[in-house]
């Protein structure tokens, strides 16, 4: 049943986003394997060893999740990214290529995110819909669509900034700076973006109608849901 005690659209969306991004642990699990690779590379300059260490760290985090019987989604995301990067780097023999998939991903993802706003179907709306079990009901509420458009554009900012900063470093073969930028612009930038989104959600108070509550209806679930990224 919709939660009638929630009075604003922003409060409802805050609840959904908190469930979707996995909290501090989920964000950290996405960054730790890349940090392990960077430290190993700066210490040894051995590409294969650095890749093995990064993958090993991700596997340990995954096993810990499985032992605790909690969702492994965010570790799997990290392991997938490291695996693709390792494949690129192993084929070329260039350490910088570990970071190439991330640059490509952020560029494509940023463009797609902005496109969803331009066509009137902001991505955050689908995130909310996936949690409620109805992908499109949120679009019937104009206030909710406007709010989702603003939040979606904010979500695109880290992707665009990462490409603008990291791609020139990739072209210059500055592996140390590239790795540092990836970590500094990974979870810290994502957290900063989420804080701005939280600020947007806290400063406005769009009344939540029965339609909005219905569009955002979810069952209580203590486990975080998968991040669409």
C-alpha positions as a Markdown table, in Angstrom:
| # | Residue | x | y | z |
|---|---|---|---|---|
| 1 | Unk | 0.0 | 0.0 | 0.0 |
| 2 | Unk | 1.2 | 3.6 | -0.7 |
| 3 | Unk | 2.6 | 5.3 | 2.4 |
| 4 | Unk | 0.1 | 8.0 | 3.2 |
| 5 | Unk | 2.3 | 9.4 | 5.9 |
| 6 | Unk | 4.7 | 10.7 | 3.3 |
| 7 | Unk | 3.6 | 14.1 | 2.3 |
| 8 | Unk | 6.0 | 15.3 | -0.4 |
| 9 | Unk | 7.3 | 14.0 | -3.7 |
| 10 | Unk | 10.9 | 14.7 | -2.6 |
| 11 | Unk | 10.5 | 12.6 | 0.5 |
| 12 | Unk | 9.2 | 9.7 | -1.5 |
| 13 | Unk | 12.1 | 9.9 | -4.0 |
| 14 | Unk | 14.7 | 10.2 | -1.3 |
| 15 | Unk | 13.5 | 6.9 | 0.1 |
| 16 | Unk | 13.8 | 5.2 | -3.3 |
| 17 | Unk | 17.2 | 6.6 | -4.1 |
| 18 | Unk | 18.6 | 5.5 | -0.7 |
| 19 | Unk | 17.5 | 2.0 | -1.6 |
| 20 | Unk | 19.0 | 2.1 | -5.1 |
| 21 | Unk | 22.5 | 3.3 | -4.6 |
| 22 | Unk | 23.6 | 0.8 | -1.9 |
| 23 | Unk | 24.8 | 3.2 | 0.7 |
| 24 | Unk | 28.4 | 3.9 | 1.7 |
| 25 | Unk | 29.4 | 0.2 | 1.5 |
| 26 | Unk | 28.1 | -0.2 | -2.0 |
| 27 | Unk | 29.9 | 2.9 | -3.2 |
| 28 | Unk | 33.1 | 1.9 | -1.5 |
| 29 | Unk | 33.0 | -1.6 | -3.0 |
| 30 | Unk | 33.0 | 0.0 | -6.5 |
| 31 | Unk | 36.2 | 1.9 | -5.7 |
| 32 | Unk | 38.4 | -0.4 | -3.7 |
| 33 | Unk | 39.5 | -2.8 | -6.6 |
| 34 | Unk | 40.6 | 0.2 | -8.7 |
| 35 | Unk | 42.5 | 1.6 | -5.7 |
| 36 | Unk | 44.2 | -1.8 | -5.3 |
| 37 | Unk | 45.3 | -1.8 | -8.9 |
| 38 | Unk | 46.7 | 1.8 | -8.7 |
| 39 | Unk | 48.7 | 1.1 | -5.6 |
| 40 | Unk | 50.0 | -2.2 | -7.0 |
| 41 | Unk | 51.0 | -0.5 | -10.3 |
| 42 | Unk | 52.7 | 2.5 | -8.6 |
| 43 | Unk | 54.6 | 0.1 | -6.4 |
| 44 | Unk | 55.7 | -2.6 | -8.8 |
| 45 | Unk | 54.9 | -1.3 | -12.4 |
| 46 | Unk | 53.9 | -5.0 | -13.1 |
| 47 | Unk | 50.8 | -4.9 | -15.2 |
| 48 | Unk | 49.8 | -8.6 | -14.7 |
| 49 | Unk | 50.4 | -8.6 | -11.0 |
| 50 | Unk | 48.5 | -5.4 | -10.5 |
| 51 | Unk | 45.5 | -6.8 | -12.4 |
| 52 | Unk | 45.6 | -10.0 | -10.3 |
| 53 | Unk | 45.7 | -8.0 | -7.1 |
| 54 | Unk | 42.7 | -5.9 | -8.2 |
| 55 | Unk | 40.7 | -8.9 | -9.2 |
| 56 | Unk | 41.7 | -10.7 | -6.0 |
| 57 | Unk | 40.4 | -7.8 | -3.9 |
| 58 | Unk | 37.1 | -7.8 | -5.8 |
| 59 | Unk | 36.7 | -11.5 | -5.3 |
| 60 | Unk | 37.4 | -11.2 | -1.5 |
| 61 | Unk | 34.7 | -8.5 | -1.3 |
| 62 | Unk | 32.3 | -10.8 | -3.2 |
| 63 | Unk | 33.0 | -13.7 | -0.9 |
| 64 | Unk | 32.4 | -11.5 | 2.1 |
| 65 | Unk | 29.0 | -10.5 | 0.7 |
| 66 | Unk | 28.1 | -14.1 | 0.0 |
| 67 | Unk | 29.1 | -15.2 | 3.5 |
| 68 | Unk | 27.0 | -12.4 | 5.0 |
| 69 | Unk | 24.1 | -13.3 | 2.6 |
| 70 | Unk | 23.7 | -9.7 | 1.5 |
| 71 | Unk | 23.3 | -8.5 | -2.1 |
| 72 | Unk | 26.6 | -8.8 | -4.1 |
| 73 | Unk | 25.4 | -6.5 | -6.9 |
| 74 | Unk | 27.8 | -3.7 | -6.3 |
| 75 | Unk | 30.8 | -6.0 | -6.0 |
| 76 | Unk | 29.8 | -7.7 | -9.2 |
| 77 | Unk | 29.6 | -4.4 | -10.9 |
| 78 | Unk | 33.1 | -3.6 | -9.8 |
| 79 | Unk | 34.4 | -7.1 | -10.7 |
| 80 | Unk | 32.9 | -6.7 | -14.2 |
| 81 | Unk | 34.6 | -3.3 | -14.7 |
| 82 | Unk | 37.9 | -4.6 | -13.5 |
| 83 | Unk | 37.6 | -7.7 | -15.7 |
| 84 | Unk | 36.9 | -5.7 | -18.9 |
| 85 | Unk | 39.7 | -3.3 | -18.1 |
| 86 | Unk | 42.1 | -6.2 | -17.5 |
| 87 | Unk | 41.1 | -7.7 | -20.9 |
| 88 | Unk | 41.8 | -4.4 | -22.7 |
| 89 | Unk | 45.2 | -4.0 | -20.9 |
| 90 | Unk | 46.2 | -7.6 | -21.4 |
| 91 | Unk | 45.6 | -7.3 | -25.1 |
| 92 | Unk | 47.5 | -4.1 | -25.6 |
| 93 | Unk | 50.1 | -4.5 | -22.9 |
| 94 | Unk | 49.4 | -0.9 | -21.8 |
| 95 | Unk | 48.5 | -0.2 | -18.2 |
| 96 | Unk | 46.5 | 2.8 | -19.2 |
| 97 | Unk | 44.0 | 0.6 | -21.0 |
| 98 | Unk | 42.7 | -0.7 | -17.7 |
| 99 | Unk | 40.9 | 2.6 | -17.4 |
| 100 | Unk | 39.7 | 2.9 | -21.0 |
| 101 | Unk | 36.4 | 0.9 | -20.5 |
| 102 | Unk | 35.5 | 3.3 | -17.7 |
| 103 | Unk | 36.1 | 6.3 | -19.9 |
| 104 | Unk | 34.0 | 4.9 | -22.7 |
| 105 | Unk | 31.3 | 3.8 | -20.3 |
| 106 | Unk | 31.0 | 7.3 | -18.7 |
| 107 | Unk | 30.9 | 9.0 | -22.1 |
| 108 | Unk | 28.1 | 6.8 | -23.4 |
| 109 | Unk | 26.2 | 6.7 | -20.2 |
| 110 | Unk | 26.4 | 10.5 | -19.8 |
| 111 | Unk | 25.0 | 11.0 | -23.4 |
| 112 | Unk | 22.2 | 8.5 | -22.8 |
| 113 | Unk | 21.2 | 10.1 | -19.5 |
| 114 | Unk | 20.9 | 13.5 | -21.0 |
| 115 | Unk | 19.0 | 12.0 | -24.0 |
| 116 | Unk | 16.4 | 10.5 | -21.6 |
| 117 | Unk | 15.6 | 14.0 | -20.3 |
| 118 | Unk | 15.4 | 15.6 | -23.7 |
| 119 | Unk | 12.8 | 13.0 | -24.9 |
| 120 | Unk | 10.8 | 13.4 | -21.7 |
| 121 | Unk | 11.6 | 10.1 | -20.1 |
| 122 | Unk | 14.2 | 10.9 | -17.4 |
| 123 | Unk | 16.3 | 7.9 | -16.3 |
| 124 | Unk | 15.6 | 8.5 | -12.6 |
| 125 | Unk | 12.0 | 7.9 | -13.3 |
| 126 | Unk | 12.7 | 4.4 | -14.5 |
| 127 | Unk | 14.9 | 3.8 | -11.5 |
| 128 | Unk | 11.9 | 4.7 | -9.3 |
| 129 | Unk | 9.6 | 2.6 | -11.5 |
| 130 | Unk | 11.8 | -0.5 | -11.2 |
| 131 | Unk | 11.6 | -0.3 | -7.5 |
| 132 | Unk | 7.8 | 0.0 | -7.5 |
| 133 | Unk | 7.3 | -2.7 | -10.1 |
| 134 | Unk | 5.7 | -0.3 | -12.6 |
| 135 | Unk | 8.2 | 1.3 | -15.0 |
| 136 | Unk | 5.9 | 4.0 | -16.4 |
| 137 | Unk | 3.3 | 5.0 | -13.8 |
| 138 | Unk | 5.5 | 7.8 | -12.4 |
| 139 | Unk | 5.2 | 9.7 | -15.7 |
| 140 | Unk | 1.5 | 10.4 | -15.2 |
| 141 | Unk | 2.5 | 12.9 | -12.4 |
| 142 | Unk | 4.0 | 16.1 | -13.9 |
| 143 | Unk | 5.6 | 17.2 | -10.7 |
| 144 | Unk | 7.4 | 13.9 | -10.4 |
| 145 | Unk | 8.5 | 14.1 | -14.0 |
| 146 | Unk | 10.0 | 17.5 | -13.5 |
| 147 | Unk | 11.8 | 16.4 | -10.3 |
| 148 | Unk | 13.1 | 13.3 | -12.0 |
| 149 | Unk | 14.4 | 15.4 | -14.9 |
| 150 | Unk | 16.5 | 17.6 | -12.6 |
| 151 | Unk | 17.9 | 14.6 | -10.7 |
| 152 | Unk | 18.7 | 12.8 | -13.9 |
| 153 | Unk | 20.7 | 15.8 | -15.2 |
| 154 | Unk | 22.6 | 15.9 | -11.9 |
| 155 | Unk | 23.4 | 12.2 | -12.4 |
| 156 | Unk | 24.9 | 13.0 | -15.8 |
| 157 | Unk | 27.4 | 15.6 | -14.4 |
| 158 | Unk | 29.9 | 13.1 | -12.9 |
| 159 | Unk | 30.0 | 11.1 | -16.1 |
| 160 | Unk | 30.8 | 14.1 | -18.3 |
| 161 | Unk | 33.4 | 15.5 | -15.9 |
| 162 | Unk | 35.2 | 12.2 | -15.7 |
| 163 | Unk | 35.5 | 12.0 | -19.5 |
| 164 | Unk | 36.7 | 15.6 | -19.8 |
| 165 | Unk | 39.4 | 15.1 | -17.2 |
| 166 | Unk | 40.4 | 11.5 | -17.7 |
| 167 | Unk | 40.5 | 11.1 | -21.5 |
| 168 | Unk | 43.3 | 13.7 | -22.0 |
| 169 | Unk | 45.3 | 11.9 | -19.3 |
| 170 | Unk | 44.7 | 8.6 | -21.1 |
| 171 | Unk | 46.0 | 10.1 | -24.4 |
| 172 | Unk | 49.1 | 11.4 | -22.6 |
| 173 | Unk | 49.7 | 8.0 | -21.1 |
| 174 | Unk | 49.8 | 9.4 | -17.5 |
| 175 | Unk | 48.9 | 6.2 | -15.8 |
| 176 | Unk | 49.5 | 7.4 | -12.2 |
| 177 | Unk | 47.5 | 10.6 | -12.7 |
| 178 | Unk | 44.8 | 8.7 | -14.6 |
| 179 | Unk | 44.4 | 6.2 | -11.8 |
| 180 | Unk | 44.4 | 8.9 | -9.2 |
| 181 | Unk | 41.8 | 10.8 | -11.1 |
| 182 | Unk | 39.6 | 7.7 | -11.5 |
| 183 | Unk | 39.6 | 7.2 | -7.7 |
| 184 | Unk | 39.2 | 10.8 | -6.8 |
| 185 | Unk | 36.4 | 11.2 | -9.4 |
| 186 | Unk | 34.8 | 7.8 | -8.6 |
| 187 | Unk | 33.0 | 7.5 | -5.3 |
| 188 | Unk | 33.9 | 11.0 | -3.9 |
| 189 | Unk | 32.4 | 12.6 | -7.0 |
| 190 | Unk | 29.4 | 10.2 | -6.8 |
| 191 | Unk | 28.8 | 11.0 | -3.2 |
| 192 | Unk | 29.1 | 14.7 | -3.9 |
| 193 | Unk | 26.5 | 14.3 | -6.6 |
| 194 | Unk | 24.2 | 12.4 | -4.3 |
| 195 | Unk | 24.6 | 15.1 | -1.7 |
| 196 | Unk | 23.5 | 17.7 | -4.2 |
| 197 | Unk | 20.6 | 15.5 | -5.2 |
| 198 | Unk | 19.7 | 15.2 | -1.5 |
| 199 | Unk | 19.9 | 19.0 | -1.2 |
| 200 | Unk | 17.5 | 19.4 | -4.2 |
| 201 | Unk | 15.1 | 16.9 | -2.6 |
| 202 | Unk | 15.3 | 18.7 | 0.8 |
| 203 | Unk | 14.8 | 22.2 | -0.4 |
| 204 | Unk | 11.6 | 21.5 | -2.3 |
| 205 | Unk | 8.2 | 20.3 | -1.0 |
| 206 | Unk | 6.0 | 19.3 | -3.8 |
| 207 | Unk | 2.8 | 17.9 | -2.3 |
| 208 | Unk | 2.5 | 14.1 | -2.8 |
| 209 | Unk | -0.8 | 13.2 | -4.4 |
| 210 | Unk | -2.4 | 9.8 | -4.2 |
| 211 | Unk | -1.2 | 9.3 | -7.8 |
| 212 | Unk | 2.4 | 10.0 | -6.8 |
| 213 | Unk | 2.2 | 7.7 | -3.8 |
| 214 | Unk | 0.8 | 5.0 | -6.1 |
| 215 | Unk | 3.6 | 5.5 | -8.6 |
| 216 | Unk | 6.3 | 5.2 | -5.9 |
| 217 | Unk | 4.7 | 2.3 | -4.0 |
| 218 | Unk | 7.3 | -0.3 | -2.9 |
| 219 | Unk | 7.5 | -3.1 | -0.4 |
| 220 | Unk | 9.7 | -2.6 | 2.6 |
| 221 | Unk | 13.0 | -4.2 | 1.9 |
| 222 | Unk | 16.1 | -3.8 | 4.1 |
| 223 | Unk | 18.5 | -5.0 | 1.3 |
| 224 | Unk | 19.6 | -2.4 | -1.3 |
| 225 | Unk | 18.4 | -2.9 | -4.8 |
| 226 | Unk | 20.8 | -3.2 | -7.8 |
| 227 | Unk | 22.3 | 0.0 | -9.2 |
| 228 | Unk | 21.4 | 0.4 | -12.9 |
| 229 | Unk | 25.0 | 1.6 | -13.6 |
